[in-house]
Amino acid sequence: MNDDTSKPIHLGQYSALPASPEEATLNYVPNPRKAALYLVRFAAPEFTSLCPVTGQPDFAHLVIDYVPDETIVESKSLKLFLGSFRNHSGFHEDVTVGIGQRLVDEMKPRWLRIGGYWYPRGGIPIDVFWQSGAPPEGLWLPDQGVSPYRGRG
């Protein structure tokens, strides 16, 4: 994590894709609406990682919803972090939950959930869901908008 959250290191300049999720730096900036209860959604419909057994690519549609507290995640650093999984081996469950846990550990949002809608390998789609706890009372929580598998697209 960048210690100086007020100065994102990727914004406005060329940034190479990190070699691994561990090497990726997520940046956070002050929440401009700390007093408001609101939801932020990031959708990554072309997420990829590698199968830890075969080394073949796995594809997912990720949806990350969170309620900010003191900070928000800077979107370019999140994009680079998610892109760093292209050469990372991990089971769907580990990858999905690991992304959510890293964001919670570093950003410390009021609440976060992640849905990993994985495309089938061997004929079986795997969907993985994780959240940091119960959503705040009064939060408008829309459906994640990804249909159960029927030739997703």
C-alpha positions in Angstrom: 0.0 0.0 0.0 1.2 3.5 -0.8 1.8 5.2 2.6 0.9 8.6 1.2 -2.7 8.0 0.2 -3.1 11.6 -1.1 -0.6 11.0 -4.0 -1.6 8.0 -6.2 1.5 6.7 -7.9 -0.1 5.5 -11.1 -2.6 8.3 -11.9 -1.7 10.3 -15.0 1.4 8.3 -16.0 2.4 5.1 -17.7 2.4 2.2 -15.2 3.5 -1.3 -16.2 1.4 -4.3 -15.2 2.7 -5.7 -11.9 4.3 -9.1 -12.2 2.2 -10.5 -9.4 -0.6 -9.5 -7.1 1.9 -9.3 -4.2 4.0 -6.7 -6.1 0.9 -4.6 -7.1 0.4 -1.4 -5.2 -3.1 -0.4 -4.4 -3.6 3.4 -3.8 -6.2 5.0 -1.7 -7.4 8.6 -1.6 -9.5 10.4 1.0 -13.2 9.7 0.7 -14.8 13.0 -0.5 -18.2 12.1 1.0 -17.3 10.6 4.4 -20.7 11.5 5.9 -22.7 9.9 3.1 -23.8 6.3 3.0 -23.1 5.2 -0.6 -22.0 2.1 -2.5 -19.1 2.0 -5.0 -19.2 -0.7 -7.7 -16.3 -1.9 -9.9 -17.0 -4.5 -12.6 -14.2 -6.4 -14.3 -15.9 -8.5 -16.9 -12.7 -9.7 -18.5 -10.7 -10.8 -15.4 -8.2 -13.6 -15.9 -5.9 -15.8 -13.7 -4.3 -19.2 -14.2 -5.4 -22.6 -13.1 -2.9 -23.8 -10.5 -3.1 -27.4 -11.8 -3.1 -27.0 -15.6 -1.6 -23.5 -16.0 -4.5 -22.7 -18.5 -6.2 -19.3 -18.2 -9.4 -19.0 -16.2 -11.9 -16.2 -16.9 -14.3 -14.4 -14.6 -16.6 -11.5 -14.4 -15.8 -9.9 -11.0 -18.1 -7.4 -9.3 -16.7 -5.5 -6.3 -19.2 -3.5 -4.2 -18.0 -1.5 -1.2 -19.1 1.2 1.2 -16.2 3.7 1.8 -15.1 4.9 5.2 -12.1 7.1 5.4 -10.7 6.3 1.9 -11.6 5.1 -1.6 -9.5 2.9 -3.8 -7.9 4.7 -6.8 -9.3 3.0 -9.9 -6.2 2.8 -12.0 -4.3 1.0 -9.2 -7.2 -1.4 -8.8 -7.1 -2.1 -12.6 -3.4 -2.8 -12.4 -3.9 -5.0 -9.3 -6.6 -7.0 -11.1 -4.5 -7.3 -14.2 -1.6 -8.7 -12.2 -3.5 -11.9 -11.8 -3.0 -12.8 -15.5 0.1 -14.7 -14.6 -1.0 -15.7 -11.1 -2.0 -19.3 -10.3 -4.9 -19.8 -7.9 -8.1 -21.6 -7.4 -11.3 -19.5 -8.1 -12.1 -19.4 -4.4 -8.6 -18.3 -3.3 -8.4 -15.6 -6.0 -11.9 -14.1 -5.4 -11.7 -14.1 -1.6 -8.1 -12.9 -1.6 -9.0 -9.9 -3.7 -11.8 -9.0 -1.3 -9.7 -9.5 1.8 -6.8 -7.4 0.6 -9.1 -4.5 -0.2 -10.7 -4.8 3.3 -7.3 -5.2 5.1 -5.8 -2.1 3.4 -8.7 0.2 2.6 -10.8 -0.6 5.7 -14.2 0.1 4.1 -17.4 0.1 6.1 -18.4 -2.9 4.1 -17.3 -4.8 1.0 -18.6 -7.8 -1.1 -17.1 -9.4 -4.1 -18.8 -11.8 -6.6 -16.6 -13.9 -8.8 -18.6 -15.3 -11.7 -16.2 -17.8 -13.2 -16.7 -19.1 -16.7 -16.9 -22.9 -17.0 -13.9 -25.2 -17.2 -14.7 -28.9 -17.7 -18.4 -27.9 -18.1 -18.8 -26.4 -14.6 -19.1 -22.7 -13.9 -18.0 -21.7 -10.4 -19.4 -18.6 -8.7 -17.6 -17.4 -5.5 -19.1 -14.8 -3.1 -17.5 -13.2 -0.1 -18.4 -10.2 2.1 -16.8 -8.5 5.0 -20.0 -8.7 7.2 -23.6 -7.5 7.1 -24.2 -4.4 4.9 -24.9 -1.2 6.7 -28.5 -0.5 7.5 -30.2 1.7 5.0 -27.8 1.0 2.2 -29.2 0.7 -1.3 -27.8 -2.6 -2.4 -28.5 -3.4 -6.1 -28.2 -6.8 -7.5 -24.8 -7.5 -9.0 -26.4 -7.9 -12.4 -24.6 -11.1 -13.6 -26.9 -13.8 -14.6 -26.4 -17.4 -13.6 -24.5 -19.2 -16.3 -26.3 -19.7 -19.6 -23.6 -18.7 -22.0 -22.7 -15.5 -20.2 -21.8 -12.6 -22.3 
